[in-house]
Amino acid sequence: MPESIQVWLIEDHKTYGERLARALNRVEGIACGKRFTACEDAFAALTSEVAPQVLLLDVGLPGMNGIDAIARLRQLAPKMAIVILTVFEEDDKIFRAICAGAAGYLLKTSSPEDIAGAIRSAAAGGSPINPTIARRVLEMFSKANTAAPQKDYGLTPRELEILHLLVAGKTIKEAAADLGIGYYTADEYIRGVYEKLQVRSRGSAIAKAVKEGLV
């Protein structure tokens, strides 16, 4: 049997956090091993423990808020996928979270099944975003495009195809299948895209691509 996807949760609402953690632990293939009520506690844990594959992160937290914590979390655990899980739908918060490197953005109104699906997608390299939020992200970046001329990053046609698929939320495996290439070949193209865009995460690549009119 494959190992379960390891998940941590940073959520200060006691009832919601406990209920979600229990629900996720009942899902086959997912293990929510730790729940924190503040980002600072997660920072401490990441300095001494193995990072999970996925971190569910609230925005409104005591101490450092979730969005401001993304940079530090990514520094401590570069391979960990961070998925925002919040009640906030403000454009500014969505924009800042994605630009900071969040892999996904979900609302707390999402069902446990949808959150579990988002965890699987993020662990596989996808970018799970609530459909309503996704539309707003595209609208937001579309407006930004009118004021920002497109830059030439030297992306090849294949790299642009990969970038389009990343923006669409495809995993590496799905992108490879869509393009009829191998998984590792697709992964090499994605690494090339990151290098040329000078980013380190899928979320940052997506934000830069849409903001600057590359897709």
N, C-alpha and C positions, 0 to 999 in steps of 0.2 A: 504494500500500500504506500502511495506517495505521502510524504510528510505534510502536515497541515501548514497552511499559510499562517505565519505568526503575525499577530496584530496587537498594537498598543492603542489605547484610547486616552486622549486628554480632554476631559469634560468635567466641568465643575458642578453641573446639576446632578445631585446625588441620585435621585430617582431615575432620571433618564439614562444616566451613565450605567447604573447597575442593571437596568432593564435591557439596554442594548447589549451590554457585555454578556448577559445570560443568553440572549437570543442568538448572538453570534457563536457562542460556544456550543449551541445546539445544532449548528450548521456543519454538515460533514465537510472536512477539509479546511476548516478555519478554527484557529485557537486564539482567543483574545486573552492573552496572559497577564496583561497589566493595565490598570486604569489609574490615571493621575488627575488631580484637580487643578494643577498649575504646571506651566511649562518648565519652571525652574526645577521641579522634581524630576521631570523627564530628562532634563539636561544632566542631572546628577546620575541618573540610572544609565544613561548612554555612555558615560565615562567609564563604567565598570562592568557593563553587561553587553551581551550580543544584541545588536539592534534588530528589531522586527523587520519583516519585509514591507509592512504597511503600517502607517500611523494615521489614525483618524484624529483630526485636530479641530477643536472648537475655536471660535474667534474671540468671543467675549469671555475673558478669563481674568481671575484675580492676578495681580502682578503683571508680567509681560503678556500682551495679547497675542493671539495665535498667529496673526499675519507677521507681526514684528519678530516672532520666534522662528519663522521658517528658515531664515539665513543661518541661525545658530544650529538648528536641528540638522540642516543639510551639511554643515561643517562637521558635526559630530558623527553623522551617519549618511555619507554621500549616496549610498545605494538604496536607502530607505525611501519608499514612495509615500509622499505626504498628501493625504486627501482631506480637504477642508469639509467639515460637517457642522453646519451652522444654521441659525434662523435668519441671518442677515442676507438681504438680496440687493444691497446698495451697490451701484456700479463701481464706486471707488474701491470698496472692499474686494469685489470680485477681481477687478483689474490688478490691484496690488498683490493679491494672493497668487494669481497666475504668473505675474511678472517676477515674483519672488521665487518661483520654482515649484509651486504646488502642482501635483500630478492631476488633481481633480477637485471638483467643487460640488458638493451635494448639500441639499437642505435637510433639516431634521424631520421634515414631513415625509421624507423617503421611508418606505417600508423596510423592515429588516432584510427582506429578500433582495430588495434593490441595493441596499448597502452591501450585502454579502456579494452580490454580483459586481459591484464597483470595486470591492476589495480584490476579487479574483482578477478583474481587468487591470487594476493598478499593479498587482504583483506580476502580471504577465507583460507589463510595459505599456499598458494602455493609458488613456486619459479620460477616466469616467467623469462626466459632467451632467448634471441635471438638465434635461432637454430645454426647460424654460431659461435656465441660466446660460446654456449654450447659445441660444438665439440672441440673448442680450449681449453676450461676449462678442459675437460676430457683428452686431449692430454698433457696439461700442468701438471696436477696432476699425470698423468700416468708416466711422466718422473721423477717426484719427488719421486714416489713410488720406483723406482729402487735404490734410495739411502737411503730410510727410511724403516727400518724393521717394520713389523706390530706389534703393541702393543696389549696387551690383556686388554680390558676395562671391561671384564666380561659381555658383552652383550649376552642376551639370543637369541636363534634362532628367536623368534618372534620379538625381538627388532632389530635384523639384517634385518629381512624382512621389517620392518617399515623404517629402515634407507635406504634401497635400494629404496623404494618408494619415500622417501623424495628427494633423489638424482635425481630421475626421474622427479621431479617437481610436484608430486601428492599433492593434498590438503588432509587435515585430512579426509574429507568425502570420497574422492576417495580412499584413502588408506584403510579406513575401509571397503568400498565396495569390493575392490580387495581381502581383506583377509577374508571377510565374518564375520566381527565382528562389534560391535556397535561403533558409533562415539566416545562416551566418553571412551570406552575401548581403542580405537586407540589413543586418546589423552593422556591417562595414559601411554601407551607404549612410546609415543613420549617424554613425560616428563621424563620418566625413561632413555631414550637415552640421553637427554640433561644432566641429572644429572651425568650419568656415563662418558660422554665425557667431562664434566665440561665446557659446553657452555651454552649460554643463548638465542641463536637465531638459526633459521633454516639455515641461510646462514653459520654461524660458524660451525654448525653440518655437513653440506654438505662438506665444505672446509676440515674439519678435517678428515671426513670419507674417502674422495677420496685421500687426501694427504698422509694419513697413511695406505692406502691399506685395509680399512675395507670393501669396496664394490668393 
